[in-house]
Amino acid sequence: MPRQDFDDQSLLVLAGLANLDLPAERRQLLAPALNGVVQQFEAFEHIDVGEIAPVHSFSPLWEKSRE
């Protein structure tokens, strides 16, 4: 199911949940920006990370520490 874009009403609800007072002018500017950010994050949903090692297994050191 495709995600619906944020509109004035959904931003009003989100602002209320965050206890923010966003005037209509700010919500009008925020909606396209927020939709763009969410669209960028949706690209990560299509990446298969099944064979990628966890980040804690990576060591950026070129050689073993001599301590």
C-alpha positions as CSV (number, residue, x, y, z in Angstrom):
1,M,0.0,0.0,0.0
2,P,1.6,3.3,-1.0
3,R,2.1,5.9,1.6
4,Q,0.0,9.1,1.5
5,D,1.8,12.4,1.4
6,F,1.6,14.6,4.5
7,D,-1.0,17.3,4.1
8,D,-2.1,20.2,6.4
9,Q,-4.4,18.0,8.5
10,S,-1.8,15.3,9.1
11,L,0.9,17.9,10.0
12,L,-1.6,19.5,12.4
13,V,-2.1,16.1,14.1
14,L,1.7,15.4,14.3
15,A,2.4,18.9,15.6
16,G,-0.2,18.3,18.3
17,L,1.4,15.0,19.3
18,A,4.7,16.8,19.6
19,N,3.2,19.6,21.5
20,L,4.3,22.1,18.8
21,D,2.4,25.2,17.7
22,L,2.8,25.3,13.9
23,P,0.9,28.0,12.1
24,A,-0.7,27.2,8.8
25,E,2.0,29.1,6.9
26,R,4.7,26.9,8.4
27,R,2.8,23.7,7.8
28,Q,2.3,24.7,4.2
29,L,6.1,25.0,3.8
30,L,6.8,21.9,5.9
31,A,4.6,19.4,4.0
32,P,6.7,19.2,0.8
33,A,10.0,19.2,2.7
34,L,8.8,16.4,5.0
35,N,7.4,14.4,2.0
36,G,10.8,14.6,0.3
37,V,12.7,13.4,3.4
38,V,10.3,10.5,3.9
39,Q,10.6,9.6,0.2
40,Q,14.4,9.4,0.6
41,F,14.1,7.1,3.6
42,E,11.7,4.8,1.6
43,A,14.7,4.0,-0.7
44,F,16.2,2.1,2.2
45,E,13.3,-0.3,2.3
46,H,14.4,-1.9,-1.0
47,I,18.0,-2.7,0.2
48,D,18.6,-6.4,1.0
49,V,20.9,-6.4,4.1
50,G,20.6,-10.1,4.8
51,E,24.3,-10.9,4.2
52,I,25.8,-7.7,5.7
53,A,27.8,-8.2,8.9
54,P,26.8,-6.1,11.9
55,V,28.7,-2.8,12.3
56,H,30.4,-3.9,15.5
57,S,32.3,-6.6,13.5
58,F,34.1,-3.9,11.5
59,S,37.5,-2.6,12.6
60,P,38.9,0.4,10.7
61,L,42.4,-0.2,12.1
62,W,45.0,-1.2,9.5
63,E,47.0,-3.3,11.9
64,K,46.5,-4.8,15.3
65,S,47.0,-2.4,18.3
66,R,50.3,-3.0,20.2
67,E,49.1,-2.5,23.8
